[in-house]
Amino acid sequence: MKALTLLLTSALVALSPCSAIAQAPAHAQSMEQSEAAYQSGNFSQARTILVPLARAGDALAQFRLGQMMANGTGGPFDLAEAMTLLEASFAQGRPEAGRLLAELRFQAASNEGDYQRVFALLTALGPELGPNGHLMLGKIYLDGLTGQGNAAAAFAHFSAAASDGDPEALTTLASFYEAGFAVPANINAAISVLERAGNAGHDPAWLKLAQMLSKDKSPYIDKVRVVETYEQLANEGSIVAKRELGQFLVRDLTNKDDVARASDWFNKAAEGGDAISLYNLGIAHLNGFGVE
C-alpha cells in the first residue's frame, strides 16, 4: 500500500492577488517572466529566474523552484534542495508546498520514524490536505505505518479522497465494502466505487472488479462481464488480465471451448514473461487441456 504516484503539477500555480500586492513591481515582474518562460517551454530560464527570488525568501518562488527541482525540470534533479525549499515555503503559509513535501517524504520513507514525520506534516496541513493528503493518511492508518493501525480512520480518509474522485482511493474503498472492514459489507457499494474508478481511467479498478465478480459464490460470479472486462484489459496489453482470464476460463474442464481459450490466453501471457502462465501452459500441454 505504500506506492503513491507523485503529483508534480505541470503548470505553475497562478499568483494570488494578495501576494501580488505584497510584492514590489520588479519582483512581480520577475515572477511573471518566470511563469511566461515556463508556459512557453523554456524551463531552464524559468528556473534561473526563480533562484534569486527563492533565495530572497519569496514563498511562492520557493515552492515553484522546489517543485521543478523535485521533478528535474529545467535543470538537475535535487531532492534534498527541493525539500529544503518546500519546507521554507510551507513555513511561510503555502499549503501546496506542504502537500508536495509530504508526497516526497512519503515516497522516500523506509521506517516508522520517516512515516511519523510524514504524519506530522499531514496533520499540520489540516483542512488543506487535498485528495493526495487524505490518500496518504489513509495508507498510514490502514497499514499501521506509524506503529498502530486504525481501520475507521483509514476508511474516513480514503472516503475523503474518493469524494474528490481519486481513483486509487475509490479502488481501495472497494476492499473495505467487500470485506466488511470498518463498515458493513456491501457488495453493491464495492461494485459502484470500482466502476467510478474504472470510468475515471484507472485500469486496476477494472481488474479488481473482474477478480471480485469471478469469485465462485453468489452474488459475485458474472461470467459474461468477467470475460468482457478481462478481454478489454488483455487487449490493452495487461499480462495479469491475460493470466487471470485463462485461470477463469479453465475452471470448467468439461467446457472444451473455454479450456482451449484459456490455453491461448496463458500462451499470450507467457509470451510476456509471466511465470505463472508458463507453468499453467506446461500443465495444459502435460494433460492435453486445450492443446496437443
C-alpha positions as CSV (number, residue, x, y, z in Angstrom):
1,M,0.0,0.0,0.0
2,K,3.0,2.3,0.2
3,A,3.1,3.1,-3.5
4,L,1.9,6.6,-4.4
5,T,2.1,8.4,-7.6
6,L,4.0,11.7,-7.1
7,L,1.8,14.5,-8.5
8,L,4.1,17.3,-9.7
9,T,1.9,20.0,-11.2
10,S,3.0,20.7,-14.7
11,A,1.7,24.3,-14.8
12,L,2.9,26.9,-12.4
13,V,0.4,28.0,-9.7
14,A,-1.2,31.3,-10.6
15,L,0.0,34.2,-8.5
16,S,-2.7,35.2,-6.0
17,P,-3.9,38.8,-5.9
18,C,-2.9,39.2,-2.3
19,S,0.7,38.0,-2.9
20,A,0.9,40.2,-6.0
21,I,0.0,43.3,-3.9
22,A,2.6,42.5,-1.3
23,Q,5.4,42.3,-3.8
24,A,7.5,45.1,-5.3
25,P,6.8,45.8,-9.1
26,A,10.3,44.5,-10.1
27,H,9.8,41.3,-8.1
28,A,6.3,40.7,-9.5
29,Q,7.6,41.3,-13.0
30,S,10.3,38.6,-12.4
31,M,7.6,36.2,-11.2
32,E,5.6,36.9,-14.4
33,Q,8.7,36.4,-16.5
34,S,9.4,33.1,-14.9
35,E,5.8,32.0,-15.5
36,A,5.9,33.2,-19.1
37,A,9.1,31.3,-19.7
38,Y,7.7,28.1,-18.1
39,Q,4.5,28.3,-20.1
40,S,6.5,28.7,-23.3
41,G,8.5,25.6,-22.5
42,N,11.7,27.4,-21.6
43,F,12.1,25.6,-18.3
44,S,15.7,26.4,-17.7
45,Q,15.1,30.2,-18.0
46,A,12.1,29.9,-15.7
47,R,14.2,28.1,-13.1
48,T,17.1,30.6,-13.4
49,I,14.7,33.5,-12.7
50,L,13.3,31.7,-9.7
51,V,16.7,31.1,-8.0
52,P,17.4,34.6,-6.6
53,L,13.7,35.1,-5.7
54,A,13.7,31.9,-3.7
55,R,17.0,32.8,-2.0
56,A,15.5,36.2,-1.1
57,G,12.8,34.3,0.8
58,D,9.8,34.6,-1.5
59,A,7.5,31.7,-0.5
60,L,5.9,31.2,-4.0
61,A,9.3,31.2,-5.7
62,Q,10.5,28.7,-3.2
63,F,7.5,26.4,-3.9
64,R,7.9,26.7,-7.7
65,L,11.7,26.1,-7.6
66,G,11.3,23.2,-5.2
67,Q,8.7,21.7,-7.5
68,M,11.0,22.0,-10.5
69,M,14.0,20.5,-8.7
70,A,11.9,17.6,-7.4
71,N,11.0,16.8,-11.0
72,G,14.3,17.7,-12.6
73,T,12.6,20.3,-14.7
74,G,14.8,22.9,-16.3
75,G,17.9,21.7,-14.6
76,P,19.3,18.9,-12.3
77,F,17.2,16.8,-10.1
78,D,17.9,17.7,-6.5
79,L,15.6,16.1,-4.0
80,A,17.4,17.4,-0.9
81,E,17.3,21.0,-2.0
82,A,13.7,20.7,-3.2
83,M,12.7,19.5,0.3
84,T,14.6,22.4,1.9
85,L,12.8,24.9,-0.3
86,L,9.4,23.4,0.2
87,E,9.9,23.4,4.0
88,A,10.7,27.1,3.9
89,S,7.7,27.8,1.7
90,F,5.3,25.8,3.8
91,A,6.6,27.6,6.9
92,Q,5.5,30.8,5.3
93,G,2.0,29.5,4.8
94,R,1.8,27.9,1.4
95,P,-0.1,24.7,1.8
96,E,0.7,23.4,-1.7
97,A,4.4,23.3,-0.6
98,G,3.4,21.2,2.4
99,R,1.4,18.8,0.3
100,L,4.2,18.3,-2.2
101,L,6.8,17.9,0.6
102,A,4.6,15.3,2.2
103,E,4.4,13.3,-1.1
104,L,8.2,13.5,-1.4
105,R,8.8,12.3,2.1
106,F,6.2,9.6,1.8
107,Q,7.9,8.3,-1.4
108,A,11.3,8.2,0.4
109,A,10.0,6.8,3.7
110,S,11.5,3.5,4.8
111,N,10.9,3.2,8.5
112,E,8.4,4.1,11.2
113,G,10.2,7.4,12.1
114,D,10.0,8.5,8.4
115,Y,6.3,7.9,8.4
116,Q,5.8,9.7,11.7
117,R,7.4,12.8,10.1
118,V,5.0,12.5,7.1
119,F,2.1,12.0,9.6
120,A,3.1,15.2,11.5
121,L,3.3,17.2,8.3
122,L,-0.1,16.0,7.0
123,T,-1.6,16.7,10.4
124,A,-0.2,20.2,10.2
125,L,-2.0,20.7,6.8
126,G,-5.3,20.2,8.5
127,P,-8.2,21.2,6.1
128,E,-5.6,21.9,3.3
129,L,-4.8,18.2,3.0
130,G,-6.3,17.7,-0.5
131,P,-7.1,14.3,-2.1
132,N,-3.5,13.1,-2.1
133,G,-3.0,14.1,1.6
134,H,-6.1,12.1,2.6
135,L,-4.8,9.2,0.5
136,M,-1.5,9.2,2.3
137,L,-3.1,9.3,5.7
138,G,-5.5,6.5,4.7
139,K,-2.5,4.3,3.8
140,I,-0.7,5.3,7.0
141,Y,-3.7,4.3,9.2
142,L,-4.5,1.2,7.1
143,D,-1.0,-0.3,7.2
144,G,-0.1,1.0,10.6
145,L,3.0,2.7,9.2
146,T,3.5,4.8,12.3
147,G,3.2,1.8,14.6
148,Q,-0.5,1.4,15.1
149,G,-3.3,0.9,12.5
150,N,-6.8,2.5,12.7
151,A,-9.3,1.0,10.2
152,A,-12.0,3.5,10.9
153,A,-9.6,6.5,10.4
154,A,-8.3,4.9,7.2
155,F,-11.8,4.5,5.8
156,A,-12.6,8.1,6.6
157,H,-9.5,9.4,4.8
158,F,-10.0,7.1,1.8
159,S,-13.6,8.3,1.6
160,A,-12.5,12.0,1.7
161,A,-10.1,11.3,-1.1
162,A,-12.7,9.4,-3.0
163,S,-15.2,12.3,-2.6
164,D,-12.9,14.3,-4.9
165,G,-12.9,11.4,-7.4
166,D,-9.4,10.0,-6.6
167,P,-9.5,6.6,-8.4
168,E,-6.9,4.9,-6.1
169,A,-9.0,5.8,-3.1
170,L,-12.1,4.5,-4.8
171,T,-10.4,1.2,-5.6
172,T,-9.2,0.8,-2.0
173,L,-12.7,1.6,-0.6
174,A,-14.0,-1.4,-2.6
175,S,-11.9,-3.7,-0.4
176,F,-13.5,-2.2,2.7
177,Y,-17.0,-2.7,1.4
178,E,-16.4,-6.2,0.0
179,A,-14.8,-7.5,3.2
180,G,-16.9,-5.5,5.7
181,F,-13.8,-3.9,7.0
182,A,-14.6,-0.9,9.3
183,V,-18.0,-0.7,7.5
184,P,-20.9,-3.2,6.9
185,A,-20.2,-5.5,4.0
186,N,-21.9,-4.1,0.8
187,I,-21.1,-5.8,-2.5
188,N,-23.1,-3.3,-4.5
189,A,-21.2,-0.4,-3.0
190,A,-17.9,-2.1,-3.8
191,I,-19.0,-2.6,-7.4
192,S,-20.2,1.0,-7.6
193,V,-16.9,2.6,-6.4
194,L,-14.9,0.3,-8.7
195,E,-17.0,1.4,-11.7
196,R,-16.4,5.0,-10.8
197,A,-12.6,4.4,-10.6
198,G,-12.6,2.5,-13.8
199,N,-14.6,5.1,-15.7
200,A,-12.0,7.6,-14.5
201,G,-9.4,5.7,-16.4
202,H,-8.0,3.6,-13.5
203,D,-7.4,0.1,-15.0
204,P,-6.5,-1.5,-11.7
205,A,-10.2,-0.9,-10.7
206,W,-11.5,-2.9,-13.7
207,L,-9.0,-5.7,-12.9
208,K,-10.2,-5.8,-9.3
209,L,-13.8,-5.7,-10.4
210,A,-13.3,-8.7,-12.7
211,Q,-11.4,-10.6,-9.9
212,M,-14.2,-9.8,-7.5
213,L,-17.0,-10.8,-9.8
214,S,-15.2,-14.1,-10.7
215,K,-15.4,-15.4,-7.2
216,D,-17.2,-18.7,-7.2
217,K,-20.1,-17.7,-5.0
218,S,-23.2,-15.7,-5.2
219,P,-23.8,-12.8,-5.9
220,Y,-20.3,-12.3,-7.2
221,I,-19.9,-14.6,-10.3
222,D,-20.8,-12.9,-13.6
223,K,-19.2,-14.8,-16.4
224,V,-20.1,-12.5,-19.2
225,R,-18.9,-9.4,-17.5
226,V,-15.8,-11.0,-16.1
227,V,-14.7,-12.2,-19.6
228,E,-15.5,-8.9,-21.3
229,T,-13.6,-7.0,-18.6
230,Y,-10.5,-9.2,-18.7
231,E,-10.5,-9.3,-22.5
232,Q,-10.6,-5.5,-22.7
233,L,-7.7,-5.2,-20.3
234,A,-5.8,-8.0,-22.0
235,N,-6.2,-6.5,-25.4
236,E,-4.8,-3.3,-24.0
237,G,-1.7,-5.2,-23.0
238,S,-2.3,-6.3,-19.4
239,I,-0.3,-9.5,-18.8
240,V,-2.1,-10.0,-15.4
241,A,-5.5,-9.8,-17.2
242,K,-4.4,-12.4,-19.8
243,R,-3.3,-14.8,-17.0
244,E,-6.4,-14.2,-14.9
245,L,-8.7,-14.7,-17.9
246,G,-7.0,-18.0,-18.6
247,Q,-7.4,-19.1,-15.0
248,F,-11.1,-18.1,-15.0
249,L,-11.8,-20.0,-18.3
250,V,-10.0,-23.2,-17.2
251,R,-12.2,-23.7,-14.1
252,D,-14.6,-25.9,-16.0
253,L,-12.5,-28.6,-17.7
254,T,-15.6,-30.1,-19.3
255,N,-16.1,-26.9,-21.4
256,K,-13.6,-27.7,-24.2
257,D,-14.0,-24.3,-25.9
258,D,-13.3,-22.4,-22.7
259,V,-10.3,-24.6,-22.0
260,A,-8.9,-24.0,-25.4
261,R,-9.4,-20.3,-25.0
262,A,-7.7,-20.5,-21.6
263,S,-4.6,-22.1,-23.1
264,D,-4.5,-19.4,-25.7
265,W,-4.5,-16.7,-23.1
266,F,-1.9,-18.5,-21.0
267,N,0.3,-18.6,-24.1
268,K,-0.2,-14.8,-24.7
269,A,0.7,-14.1,-21.0
270,A,3.7,-16.5,-21.2
271,E,5.0,-14.6,-24.2
272,G,5.1,-11.6,-22.0
273,G,7.2,-13.5,-19.4
274,D,4.6,-14.3,-16.9
275,A,5.9,-17.3,-14.8
276,I,2.6,-18.5,-13.6
277,S,1.2,-18.6,-17.1
278,L,4.3,-20.5,-18.2
279,Y,3.6,-23.1,-15.5
280,N,-0.1,-23.3,-16.4
281,L,0.7,-23.7,-20.1
282,G,3.1,-26.5,-19.2
283,I,0.3,-28.3,-17.2
284,A,-2.0,-27.8,-20.2
285,H,0.4,-29.5,-22.5
286,L,1.1,-32.2,-20.0
287,N,-2.6,-33.1,-19.7
288,G,-3.8,-32.1,-23.1
289,F,-6.0,-29.3,-21.8
290,G,-7.0,-27.3,-24.9
291,V,-3.6,-28.1,-26.6
292,E,-1.8,-31.1,-28.0
